[in-house]
């Protein structure tokens, strides 16, 4: 597949290898569909393995949750 622009041209900058080289090592044809699958798995790998420890998004979300609103003791619920 032609590496003229977009994600395919950035693949080498991000990984050090061209998409064509990786597909060749995997025994896959250099087609648009195979490049899209390769990019998908590369992104998944980067998100799961490549992130620095302690930067898990779910942990960050838990740390920044808004506390529940305080209830005023003087206010009684309506019946």
N, C-alpha and C positions, 0 to 999 in steps of 0.2 A: 504494500500500500504506500502511496506517495506521502512523504513526510513534509508537506508544504506548509502546514499551519495548524493552529489550534492545539489541542491536547497532545496530538502525536508528536509535534515538533518540540513540545516541552518535556516529553517523556525522557529523552536522553539527558536533558539538563537536570531533571529530578532524580533519575536512577543511575546515570552513568552508562547505560546501554540503550541502544535503539530498540524500538518495539519489534522491528524486523529480526534483530539478533535474538531477542527473547523468544519470539515465536518459532524461530528456526531451532533453538535449543529444545523447545517443547515439542518439536515435530509437527507444528501446525502451519497451515498456509497463511500467507500474508494477505488476509482479507479484512474488510471493514468490520465485519461481525467479530472476528477473532481479536482484532485490536481493541474493540469496545469491551470485550470480556476481559482482556488483559488489563486494560485501564481500570475496570471495575475492581478486579482482584488486587491490583496494586494499591488502589485507594483504601480498600478494606484492610490490607496488610499495614499500610502506613498508619491508619487510624488505631489499629489494635496493638501493633507491635512497636511502631516507631515513636509513639508519644512518650515524652519523659514521664517517669513515675511521679505520682502525685498530681497529675493533671487529667484525671479521669473526669469527663464531663458530668457524670451522675454525682460524683462527690462534690464537684463545684456547685451544682444546682442545690444539693442538700445543704451546703454551708451557707448559701445566700437566700434561703427561704425566708419569707416575711413571717415574723412571729404572729400568732393569732391575736386578733384585737383583744385588748383588755376589757373585761366586763366591769362596769361601774357597780360597786356594791350597793349603792343607794337606789339603783333602778331595779324594780321588780318586774318580772315578765307579766304581760297582760294575759288574763284568763279568758 
